[in-house]
């Protein structure tokens, strides 16, 4: 196990690993444990009582956080004609079609955080599945990134829209802001995310849905949140 730094060790002393904290208490503690010299990202890790191997138990979606994420995302839009012009006017960082797909394939170019595509461009984008998929960059209608309303998609992404989706171990990992946001804003962002995840509960899911919820900063220890007190 790697040796932890002094800041982490000090922060870990503040956290009782046997306690399930209420949301507000967890966020207050989270801010206390953020001791790095940079503004640490706050992440939520949610273990769900579903089986992601089954299509009817997938959990995926997107939500605009009340206070954003604290990070301005670079957006690439695959579109042509009027929709390309709409994307440029709405503030897309990159707009194009086949030439951008070629650049990604031949140059291993990934200078963007989100990919949006109009439905007619999915034939081109689909060929990038093997490289975009593993990075979580593949556009998807469920997350609002395959759409004809390019302007709305860009506004939401720039305003702090985050995607949530299960990984292979049935855990969702999602950023909900920066440590500098403070307890109140982090609590509101956290609650908005959890509400969306709870609403997205598949009808096929049986038993306890929220198995565990943990919050952490980039360099800090995990803090367990009481899932019974959520939603």
N, C-alpha and C positions, 0 to 999 in steps of 0.2 A: 504494500500500500504506500503511495507517495507521501512524503512528509508534508504536512500542512504548514502554511506560513503562520506568523505570529498573529496577524489580524484575524485569520480564520479561527485559530485556537481561542482567541479572546471572545469572538462572536459566538462560538459554539458553547461557551460557558453560560451565555445568556439564555440558551434554549434548552428547555426540558424535553428530552426526546420521548418521554413517556406521556406527555400531555397533548391532548387534542385541543388546540386553542380556538376560541371564537374568532370570527373574521377580523373584527376591529383590533383585537389584541394581537392577532398574528401579524397584521399590517404594521402596527406600532412597533412590534419587535423586529420586524423585517427592516424597517427604516433604521433602527438602532444597530443592526448587525452589518449594515452597508458601510464598510470602513475603507474601501479601495479609493485610490486617488482619482478615479474616473467615476462618472455617473452610471452606476450599475443598472443593468436591465433586471426587471422583476419578472419571473416566470412562474406559471402555474402548471402543475403536473397532476392530472386527474386520472386515476385508475378506475375503469368502469367494469361493472359486472355483466359484460357482454362477450361474445366470441366473434372477433373481427374476421374470422375465416368464413363466416356465413354472410351472404349478401344482405339478408334481412336484419342483420344486427350491426350494420355499419353506422357509425356516427360521424357526420361531416357537415360543416356549414361555415358561415362567416358572420361576423357582427362588427358594427362600428362602435368602438369603445367610447364612452362619454367624454373621456379626456385624451383620446388618442394613445399612441404608444411611446411618444417622445422621440420617434425616429421618422424621418421623411423617407419614404420608400421610392426607389427608382422603378418606373413602370414601363414595360415594353408592350406595345400594342401591335398585333397583327391585323391589319385592315387595309382596304384599298379604296380609291376614289373619295366620295364625300365622307365616308366613315373615317378615312385616314386624316382628312382635313379636320373633322370633328375632334379626333384624338389629339391632334397637334394643338388645336385651339383650347382644349381642356387641360393642357399641361402635361401630356405624356412625354416621357424622357426620350423614348425611341419609338418611331412608327415606321412600319414597312411590311413587306410580304416575303416572297421567296428569297430575296437578297439577305434578309436578316436570318432566315432559317439556315441559309448556306454559311453565314458567318458563324453561327453557333456550332454547326457541324464541323467546319473546316478549321476554325480558329480557337475552338473551345472557349468561346466568348460568353461570359455570364455577368456582365456589368449591370445587373438589374435584380430587383427583389420580387417583382410580381409580373406575370404575363397575362395579358387580356387579349382575347381574340373574338372577332365577329364569327358567327356560325359558318359563313361561307369560306372562312380561312382554316377551318379545322382539318381539311385535307392536307394542307401544308404543315400545320402544327402537329398533326398526328404522327408524322414521320419523325418528329423529335421526341416522341414518347420515351425512348430508352435513355435519353440524356436529361430531359426535363423532369420525368417522373420521379427518379430517385432523389432529386433535389427538392421535391415538393412544389415544382414550378408549373406543372401541367395545368392549363386552364380547364375549368370545370363549371358546368351550369349551376350546380348546387352551391358553389361559392360565389356565383355572380360574375365569374371571369370569362364565361362564354356568353356574349350578349350583343344585341344590336344597340343597346343604350350605352355606348362607350363613354359618353360624358358623365353619366351617373356613376358608372363603375369607377372612373378615375377620381371623381369627387369623394366617393366613399373611401377609396384606398388612401388617398392623400389626407383624409380626415382622421385616419387611424383605424381602418378596417383590418381585422385579423381573421385568419382562417383557423378553424380547429378541426382536427381529424385524428382518428385512431392510428396508432402505429401497430406493428405486429404483436406487441405485448399488451394490447388493449389499453394503452395509456395515451392521453392527449397532452401535448406539450405546447403551451401558448404564452407569448409575452403579454403582459398587461400594463406595461409602463416602465418608468424609471424610478429609482430610489428617491430622487429629488422631488417626485410628485407629492410625497407626504402621505400620511395615513388615510386622510379623507378621500383623496382622488383615487388612490390605489384600491381602497375598499369599494368605491363606486364602480371602477373598472372590473374588479374581481366579481362583484355581484352580477354585473351585466353579462359577463362571460358564463358564469355558472348557470344563470337563468336560461341562457340560450342552449347550453349543453343539456340541461334538465328537460327543456321543451323538446329537444331532439331525441329523446329516449325512444328507441325502437319498440314497437308493440310486441316483437318477439322476445324482448329481454325479460328474463324472469329473475326473481330474487332481488337482492340489494343492488341498486344501480350505481350509486356512488360508493365505490369500495374504499378509496382513500383520496385525499386532496392535500397536496403539499405545495407550499410557496417557497421560493428561494431567490436570492439575488445572484448575480453572475459569480461572485467570489465567496458568497456566504453559505451557511449551513441550511439544510432544509427545515421548514417549520410546518408541522402537521396541523391542518385545519379540521375541526369537527364536522364531518359531512352531515350529521344528523341536524345540525343547526343551520343548514343551508337549504334554501328553497322552500 
